[in-house]
Amino acid sequence: MRLHEASRRSVLALFTLSLRAQDAEVSDDTIYDQVNRQLVTDRDLGAHPLTIQVKQGVVTVDGFVESEKARKKIDKLVRKIKGVKDVVNRTQVRADL
């Protein structure tokens, strides 16, 4: 019984370490490239220049968008990208765009 419990703990520990390693594998540069690609190619967002910064998996997006819907879309798209830990969305809505 003790051997079985020890094996189970070992498997759980290895699984946890592998999950952490997967997150650690994604560099800020890779995250930046993926975020940039997502935002530039999106039909609702790509027409307006946005500034993107990534530091330790935290993505900051600055710039102007046409609507609150576009602001929310930025959050949704960026959060889906592997390695992103948080999103700081500093975009502002400007109706005259």
N, C-alpha and C positions, 0 to 999 in steps of 0.2 A: 504494500500500500504506500509506503514512504517513497519507493522508487517511482511509482506512478505519479505521485504528487510532485516530486522533484522534476520529472520529465515535463509535466504540464507547465510548471513554472518556467522551465528553460525555454519551452516553445513560446510562451507568452512574452518572455523577455526578448527573444529573437524577433518576434513579430513587431514588438514596440520599437526596437532598434531599427528595423528595416523601414518602418514608417517614418521615423525621424530622418533616416538617411535619404529617403526619397524627397522629403521637403528640403533638406540641405543641398541636394543636388542642383536645384534651380537657382541660378545666379541672378543677380539684379539685372545684368545686361540681357539675359535671356527673357526675363519678365518684361523688361522695357520693350524689347523687340516685339514680343507677343501683344502687349498692350497697344503699342503704336499701330501694329498691323490691324488689330481689331477695330480701333477707333477710326483710323484713316479709311478703311474699306467699308465702314458702315455708311449706308446711304443717308441716314439722318444726321450723322456727326462729321463725316469726312470733309465736308465743304468748309468747315471752320477750323482755323489753327488752334490746337490745344498744346499746352506744355505739359510734359510728363516727366516726373522724377520718381526714381525707385531707390529706396534705401532700406536694406535688410528686409526686403519683402513688402515694405509699406509703399504703396503707390499713391503719389500726389498728382492730381490733375488740375491745371489752371486754364482759364480761358473763358470765352463767351459762347453760349449756346442759345438757340432760338426759343426754347421752352423748358418748363419744369420736367416735362416728359423726357426730354433729351438728357437732362441732368441725371434723372433716375436711371436712364438706359446706360449711361456711363458706369454708374455703380454696378449695375447688374452684369454688364459685359466684363468689367475688370475683375470682379470677385470670382468669376468662373475660371480665371486663368490659374493654372497650377503654380504654386509657390507664393501666390499673393496672400499676405497675412492680414492686411487691412487696406482700406481705401480712404484717402483724404480728398474729398471732392470739393475743390474751391472754385468750380465753374460758376459763372453768373449768367442769369437769363437777361438777354437783350432782345427785345421784340423787333428792333430795327435791323436785324441781320438779314 
